[in-house]
């Protein structure tokens, strides 16, 4: 028997970005797709309603600065 509610453990460094410029859930999907193209990104979850992106990544392959640059390059703003 297996547990259907077993929580997946994500390995890696976590970064949370507060965003501006999201107009719909497609914007969140666009950000996720952009971030997933970066080598070292393990998982990304962008939430339109909260205007934030949570990214798990391998810090040996990428950095928060590179992730932020990719979000900006996709046409969105990262708030400080």
MODELLER restraints for C-alpha pairs under 7 A, 6 or more apart:
rsr = mdl.restraints
at = mdl.atoms
rsr.add(forms.Gaussian(group=physical.xy_distance, feature=features.Distance(at['CA:12:A'], at['CA:56:A']), mean=5.55, stdev=0.5))
rsr.add(forms.Gaussian(group=physical.xy_distance, feature=features.Distance(at['CA:12:A'], at['CA:57:A']), mean=5.15, stdev=0.5))
rsr.add(forms.Gaussian(group=physical.xy_distance, feature=features.Distance(at['CA:12:A'], at['CA:58:A']), mean=5.25, stdev=0.5))
rsr.add(forms.Gaussian(group=physical.xy_distance, feature=features.Distance(at['CA:13:A'], at['CA:56:A']), mean=5.35, stdev=0.5))
rsr.add(forms.Gaussian(group=physical.xy_distance, feature=features.Distance(at['CA:13:A'], at['CA:57:A']), mean=5.26, stdev=0.5))
rsr.add(forms.Gaussian(group=physical.xy_distance, feature=features.Distance(at['CA:13:A'], at['CA:58:A']), mean=6.19, stdev=0.5))
rsr.add(forms.Gaussian(group=physical.xy_distance, feature=features.Distance(at['CA:13:A'], at['CA:59:A']), mean=6.34, stdev=0.5))
rsr.add(forms.Gaussian(group=physical.xy_distance, feature=features.Distance(at['CA:14:A'], at['CA:54:A']), mean=6.96, stdev=0.5))
rsr.add(forms.Gaussian(group=physical.xy_distance, feature=features.Distance(at['CA:14:A'], at['CA:55:A']), mean=5.64, stdev=0.5))
rsr.add(forms.Gaussian(group=physical.xy_distance, feature=features.Distance(at['CA:14:A'], at['CA:56:A']), mean=4.53, stdev=0.5))
rsr.add(forms.Gaussian(group=physical.xy_distance, feature=features.Distance(at['CA:14:A'], at['CA:57:A']), mean=6.57, stdev=0.5))
rsr.add(forms.Gaussian(group=physical.xy_distance, feature=features.Distance(at['CA:15:A'], at['CA:54:A']), mean=5.78, stdev=0.5))
rsr.add(forms.Gaussian(group=physical.xy_distance, feature=features.Distance(at['CA:15:A'], at['CA:55:A']), mean=5.21, stdev=0.5))
rsr.add(forms.Gaussian(group=physical.xy_distance, feature=features.Distance(at['CA:15:A'], at['CA:56:A']), mean=6.48, stdev=0.5))
rsr.add(forms.Gaussian(group=physical.xy_distance, feature=features.Distance(at['CA:15:A'], at['CA:64:A']), mean=6.71, stdev=0.5))
rsr.add(forms.Gaussian(group=physical.xy_distance, feature=features.Distance(at['CA:16:A'], at['CA:52:A']), mean=6.83, stdev=0.5))
rsr.add(forms.Gaussian(group=physical.xy_distance, feature=features.Distance(at['CA:16:A'], at['CA:53:A']), mean=5.68, stdev=0.5))
rsr.add(forms.Gaussian(group=physical.xy_distance, feature=features.Distance(at['CA:16:A'], at['CA:54:A']), mean=4.53, stdev=0.5))
rsr.add(forms.Gaussian(group=physical.xy_distance, feature=features.Distance(at['CA:16:A'], at['CA:55:A']), mean=6.39, stdev=0.5))
rsr.add(forms.Gaussian(group=physical.xy_distance, feature=features.Distance(at['CA:17:A'], at['CA:52:A']), mean=5.40, stdev=0.5))
rsr.add(forms.Gaussian(group=physical.xy_distance, feature=features.Distance(at['CA:17:A'], at['CA:53:A']), mean=5.11, stdev=0.5))
rsr.add(forms.Gaussian(group=physical.xy_distance, feature=features.Distance(at['CA:17:A'], at['CA:54:A']), mean=6.49, stdev=0.5))
rsr.add(forms.Gaussian(group=physical.xy_distance, feature=features.Distance(at['CA:17:A'], at['CA:78:A']), mean=6.40, stdev=0.5))
rsr.add(forms.Gaussian(group=physical.xy_distance, feature=features.Distance(at['CA:18:A'], at['CA:51:A']), mean=6.03, stdev=0.5))
rsr.add(forms.Gaussian(group=physical.xy_distance, feature=features.Distance(at['CA:18:A'], at['CA:52:A']), mean=4.47, stdev=0.5))
rsr.add(forms.Gaussian(group=physical.xy_distance, feature=features.Distance(at['CA:18:A'], at['CA:53:A']), mean=6.67, stdev=0.5))
rsr.add(forms.Gaussian(group=physical.xy_distance, feature=features.Distance(at['CA:18:A'], at['CA:78:A']), mean=5.85, stdev=0.5))
rsr.add(forms.Gaussian(group=physical.xy_distance, feature=features.Distance(at['CA:18:A'], at['CA:79:A']), mean=5.34, stdev=0.5))
rsr.add(forms.Gaussian(group=physical.xy_distance, feature=features.Distance(at['CA:19:A'], at['CA:51:A']), mean=5.12, stdev=0.5))
rsr.add(forms.Gaussian(group=physical.xy_distance, feature=features.Distance(at['CA:19:A'], at['CA:52:A']), mean=5.30, stdev=0.5))
rsr.add(forms.Gaussian(group=physical.xy_distance, feature=features.Distance(at['CA:19:A'], at['CA:77:A']), mean=5.62, stdev=0.5))
rsr.add(forms.Gaussian(group=physical.xy_distance, feature=features.Distance(at['CA:19:A'], at['CA:78:A']), mean=4.68, stdev=0.5))
rsr.add(forms.Gaussian(group=physical.xy_distance, feature=features.Distance(at['CA:19:A'], at['CA:79:A']), mean=5.64, stdev=0.5))
rsr.add(forms.Gaussian(group=physical.xy_distance, feature=features.Distance(at['CA:20:A'], at['CA:51:A']), mean=6.62, stdev=0.5))
rsr.add(forms.Gaussian(group=physical.xy_distance, feature=features.Distance(at['CA:20:A'], at['CA:76:A']), mean=6.20, stdev=0.5))
rsr.add(forms.Gaussian(group=physical.xy_distance, feature=features.Distance(at['CA:20:A'], at['CA:77:A']), mean=4.95, stdev=0.5))
rsr.add(forms.Gaussian(group=physical.xy_distance, feature=features.Distance(at['CA:20:A'], at['CA:78:A']), mean=6.33, stdev=0.5))
rsr.add(forms.Gaussian(group=physical.xy_distance, feature=features.Distance(at['CA:20:A'], at['CA:79:A']), mean=6.87, stdev=0.5))
rsr.add(forms.Gaussian(group=physical.xy_distance, feature=features.Distance(at['CA:21:A'], at['CA:76:A']), mean=5.28, stdev=0.5))
rsr.add(forms.Gaussian(group=physical.xy_distance, feature=features.Distance(at['CA:21:A'], at['CA:77:A']), mean=6.18, stdev=0.5))
rsr.add(forms.Gaussian(group=physical.xy_distance, feature=features.Distance(at['CA:22:A'], at['CA:28:A']), mean=6.98, stdev=0.5))
rsr.add(forms.Gaussian(group=physical.xy_distance, feature=features.Distance(at['CA:22:A'], at['CA:48:A']), mean=6.53, stdev=0.5))
rsr.add(forms.Gaussian(group=physical.xy_distance, feature=features.Distance(at['CA:22:A'], at['CA:51:A']), mean=6.89, stdev=0.5))
rsr.add(forms.Gaussian(group=physical.xy_distance, feature=features.Distance(at['CA:24:A'], at['CA:48:A']), mean=6.42, stdev=0.5))
rsr.add(forms.Gaussian(group=physical.xy_distance, feature=features.Distance(at['CA:25:A'], at['CA:48:A']), mean=5.55, stdev=0.5))
rsr.add(forms.Gaussian(group=physical.xy_distance, feature=features.Distance(at['CA:28:A'], at['CA:46:A']), mean=5.19, stdev=0.5))
rsr.add(forms.Gaussian(group=physical.xy_distance, feature=features.Distance(at['CA:28:A'], at['CA:47:A']), mean=6.19, stdev=0.5))
rsr.add(forms.Gaussian(group=physical.xy_distance, feature=features.Distance(at['CA:28:A'], at['CA:48:A']), mean=5.56, stdev=0.5))
rsr.add(forms.Gaussian(group=physical.xy_distance, feature=features.Distance(at['CA:31:A'], at['CA:46:A']), mean=6.98, stdev=0.5))
rsr.add(forms.Gaussian(group=physical.xy_distance, feature=features.Distance(at['CA:31:A'], at['CA:71:A']), mean=6.34, stdev=0.5))
rsr.add(forms.Gaussian(group=physical.xy_distance, feature=features.Distance(at['CA:31:A'], at['CA:74:A']), mean=6.98, stdev=0.5))
rsr.add(forms.Gaussian(group=physical.xy_distance, feature=features.Distance(at['CA:32:A'], at['CA:44:A']), mean=5.88, stdev=0.5))
rsr.add(forms.Gaussian(group=physical.xy_distance, feature=features.Distance(at['CA:32:A'], at['CA:45:A']), mean=6.58, stdev=0.5))
rsr.add(forms.Gaussian(group=physical.xy_distance, feature=features.Distance(at['CA:32:A'], at['CA:46:A']), mean=6.22, stdev=0.5))
rsr.add(forms.Gaussian(group=physical.xy_distance, feature=features.Distance(at['CA:34:A'], at['CA:70:A']), mean=6.88, stdev=0.5))
rsr.add(forms.Gaussian(group=physical.xy_distance, feature=features.Distance(at['CA:35:A'], at['CA:41:A']), mean=6.93, stdev=0.5))
rsr.add(forms.Gaussian(group=physical.xy_distance, feature=features.Distance(at['CA:35:A'], at['CA:67:A']), mean=6.72, stdev=0.5))
rsr.add(forms.Gaussian(group=physical.xy_distance, feature=features.Distance(at['CA:35:A'], at['CA:70:A']), mean=6.77, stdev=0.5))
rsr.add(forms.Gaussian(group=physical.xy_distance, feature=features.Distance(at['CA:39:A'], at['CA:61:A']), mean=6.50, stdev=0.5))
rsr.add(forms.Gaussian(group=physical.xy_distance, feature=features.Distance(at['CA:39:A'], at['CA:62:A']), mean=6.96, stdev=0.5))
rsr.add(forms.Gaussian(group=physical.xy_distance, feature=features.Distance(at['CA:40:A'], at['CA:57:A']), mean=5.46, stdev=0.5))
rsr.add(forms.Gaussian(group=physical.xy_distance, feature=features.Distance(at['CA:40:A'], at['CA:58:A']), mean=4.92, stdev=0.5))
rsr.add(forms.Gaussian(group=physical.xy_distance, feature=features.Distance(at['CA:40:A'], at['CA:61:A']), mean=4.96, stdev=0.5))
rsr.add(forms.Gaussian(group=physical.xy_distance, feature=features.Distance(at['CA:40:A'], at['CA:62:A']), mean=5.73, stdev=0.5))
rsr.add(forms.Gaussian(group=physical.xy_distance, feature=features.Distance(at['CA:41:A'], at['CA:56:A']), mean=6.20, stdev=0.5))
rsr.add(forms.Gaussian(group=physical.xy_distance, feature=features.Distance(at['CA:41:A'], at['CA:57:A']), mean=4.27, stdev=0.5))
rsr.add(forms.Gaussian(group=physical.xy_distance, feature=features.Distance(at['CA:41:A'], at['CA:58:A']), mean=6.36, stdev=0.5))
rsr.add(forms.Gaussian(group=physical.xy_distance, feature=features.Distance(at['CA:42:A'], at['CA:56:A']), mean=5.40, stdev=0.5))
rsr.add(forms.Gaussian(group=physical.xy_distance, feature=features.Distance(at['CA:42:A'], at['CA:57:A']), mean=5.01, stdev=0.5))
rsr.add(forms.Gaussian(group=physical.xy_distance, feature=features.Distance(at['CA:43:A'], at['CA:55:A']), mean=5.90, stdev=0.5))
rsr.add(forms.Gaussian(group=physical.xy_distance, feature=features.Distance(at['CA:43:A'], at['CA:56:A']), mean=5.19, stdev=0.5))
rsr.add(forms.Gaussian(group=physical.xy_distance, feature=features.Distance(at['CA:43:A'], at['CA:57:A']), mean=6.97, stdev=0.5))
rsr.add(forms.Gaussian(group=physical.xy_distance, feature=features.Distance(at['CA:44:A'], at['CA:53:A']), mean=6.98, stdev=0.5))
rsr.add(forms.Gaussian(group=physical.xy_distance, feature=features.Distance(at['CA:44:A'], at['CA:54:A']), mean=5.70, stdev=0.5))
rsr.add(forms.Gaussian(group=physical.xy_distance, feature=features.Distance(at['CA:44:A'], at['CA:55:A']), mean=4.38, stdev=0.5))
rsr.add(forms.Gaussian(group=physical.xy_distance, feature=features.Distance(at['CA:44:A'], at['CA:56:A']), mean=6.25, stdev=0.5))
rsr.add(forms.Gaussian(group=physical.xy_distance, feature=features.Distance(at['CA:45:A'], at['CA:53:A']), mean=5.68, stdev=0.5))
rsr.add(forms.Gaussian(group=physical.xy_distance, feature=features.Distance(at['CA:45:A'], at['CA:54:A']), mean=5.21, stdev=0.5))
rsr.add(forms.Gaussian(group=physical.xy_distance, feature=features.Distance(at['CA:45:A'], at['CA:55:A']), mean=6.46, stdev=0.5))
rsr.add(forms.Gaussian(group=physical.xy_distance, feature=features.Distance(at['CA:46:A'], at['CA:52:A']), mean=5.76, stdev=0.5))
rsr.add(forms.Gaussian(group=physical.xy_distance, feature=features.Distance(at['CA:46:A'], at['CA:53:A']), mean=4.04, stdev=0.5))
rsr.add(forms.Gaussian(group=physical.xy_distance, feature=features.Distance(at['CA:46:A'], at['CA:54:A']), mean=6.16, stdev=0.5))
rsr.add(forms.Gaussian(group=physical.xy_distance, feature=features.Distance(at['CA:47:A'], at['CA:53:A']), mean=6.23, stdev=0.5))
rsr.add(forms.Gaussian(group=physical.xy_distance, feature=features.Distance(at['CA:68:A'], at['CA:78:A']), mean=6.76, stdev=0.5))
rsr.add(forms.Gaussian(group=physical.xy_distance, feature=features.Distance(at['CA:72:A'], at['CA:78:A']), mean=6.89, stdev=0.5))
